[in-house]
């Protein structure tokens, strides 16, 4: 198995922590790029996003959700 350089492996990790509008309220996700959430019809689905520092990219969704709580959403 070929070894990857550390910088390449770090580039594969998600760079953004995103809260999206889910069926039962805000749902946390991790995205590699923000291009997905910037389109015309997709923008209302993105409630909040945060560029993750390199030392937080490996954290689980549950840990990030505790660290960065969901935005308040009007129903």
C-alpha positions as CSV (number, residue, x, y, z in Angstrom):
1,X,0.0,0.0,0.0
2,X,1.4,3.4,-1.0
3,X,1.9,5.9,1.7
4,X,0.4,9.4,1.3
5,X,2.1,12.5,2.3
6,X,0.8,14.2,5.4
7,X,-0.3,17.3,3.5
8,X,-2.3,15.3,1.0
9,X,-4.0,13.4,3.8
10,X,-4.9,16.7,5.5
11,X,-6.4,18.1,2.3
12,X,-8.8,15.1,2.2
13,X,-10.3,16.0,5.5
14,X,-13.5,18.2,5.6
15,X,-12.7,21.9,5.8
16,X,-16.1,23.2,6.9
17,X,-18.5,22.4,9.7
18,X,-22.0,23.2,8.4
19,X,-25.5,23.3,9.9
20,X,-28.1,22.5,7.3
21,X,-31.9,22.6,7.5
22,X,-33.1,19.0,8.1
23,X,-36.5,17.4,8.3
24,X,-36.5,17.6,12.1
25,X,-34.4,20.8,12.6
26,X,-30.8,21.8,12.1
27,X,-28.4,18.9,11.2
28,X,-24.6,19.0,11.4
29,X,-22.5,18.0,8.5
30,X,-18.8,18.2,7.5
31,X,-18.0,19.4,3.9
32,X,-14.7,19.4,2.0
33,X,-15.8,22.4,-0.1
34,X,-18.4,25.1,0.3
35,X,-19.3,25.1,-3.5
36,X,-22.2,22.7,-2.7
37,X,-23.9,25.1,-0.4
38,X,-23.6,28.2,-2.5
39,X,-25.9,27.4,-5.4
40,X,-29.2,29.3,-5.9
41,X,-31.6,26.5,-4.7
42,X,-29.2,25.1,-2.0
43,X,-28.5,28.4,-0.1
44,X,-31.7,28.2,2.0
45,X,-30.6,24.8,3.3
46,X,-27.4,26.1,4.8
47,X,-28.1,27.7,8.2
48,X,-24.6,28.3,9.3
49,X,-21.0,27.3,8.4
50,X,-17.6,27.5,9.9
51,X,-14.2,27.0,8.3
52,X,-12.5,24.4,10.5
53,X,-9.0,25.0,11.7
54,X,-6.6,22.2,10.8
55,X,-6.5,20.8,14.3
56,X,-10.4,20.4,14.4
57,X,-10.9,18.7,11.0
58,X,-10.5,15.2,12.5
59,X,-13.2,15.7,15.2
60,X,-16.5,13.8,15.0
61,X,-19.7,15.5,14.1
62,X,-21.1,15.0,17.6
63,X,-18.0,16.7,19.2
64,X,-18.2,19.6,16.7
65,X,-22.0,19.9,17.4
66,X,-21.3,20.3,21.1
67,X,-18.5,22.8,20.5
68,X,-20.6,24.8,18.0
69,X,-24.3,24.6,18.8
70,X,-26.9,24.9,16.1
71,X,-28.3,28.3,15.1
72,X,-31.7,29.3,16.3
73,X,-34.2,28.6,13.5
74,X,-37.6,30.1,13.2
75,X,-40.3,27.5,12.5
